[in-house]
């Protein structure tokens, strides 16, 4: 297991960056012009970012960004 120490300002910045990247990926996943194989890679990236986001955000915020495939279960 690896870890690192950050202060509150750095935590907020990381959370903000993760949130922005996930929002952009969600927007791009809705674009019909993007090929399926590219979307699969984007979905995998989203899942990785979401796992990181869960370590910083509250449960309520995590529910907003729950990966699309898990919302319907």
N, C-alpha and C positions, 0 to 999 in steps of 0.2 A: 504494500500500500504506500502510495506517495501522498504527500500533503504540502501545503504552502500556507504561509501566513500573509494575510492582507488586512488592511484597515477598512473601516466602514465605507469610506469614499471609493476605494478600489472595488469593493464588493458591489456597490451600486453601479459603478461603471461597467463591470463585467456583466451584471444582470441586464443592464440597458443594451449592451452590445449583443448579447444572446437574444434578447427580445426582438431587436431590430432585424437580426439575421433570420430568425424564425418567421417573422411577419413577411419578409421579402420572399422567403421560400414558399410560404403558403400562397402568396399572391401569384408567384410564378407557376406553382402547381396547377392553378386554375386556367392557365394559358393553354388553349387547344393547339397552338402552333408548335409546342415543344414535343419532341418525340418521346415515346413511351420509355425507352431505355434511359434517356436523360432524366425523366421524371423519377424512375426507380432510384437513380443515384441521388437525386435531390431528396427523396423520401428517406433514404438511409442517412444522409447528412442531417436532416431534420430530427430524426430519432436520436442521433448522437448529441446534437445541440440541446435537445429536450432533456436528456439525461443529465447534462451539465447544469442546465437551468434549474432542475429539481433541487440541486444542492444549494442554490442561492435564494430561490423564491419561496413564497408562502404557498400553502396548499391551494388557497383560493386562486392565486395567480397561475399556478400550474394547471388548474382546470381549464383556464382560458386557452392555454396553448397545448392541450392534450392532442397528441397526434391524431389526425383525421380518422384513421382506421379504427382507433380505439373509442371514439366518441359514440359509435353506433352499437357497441357491445353491451 
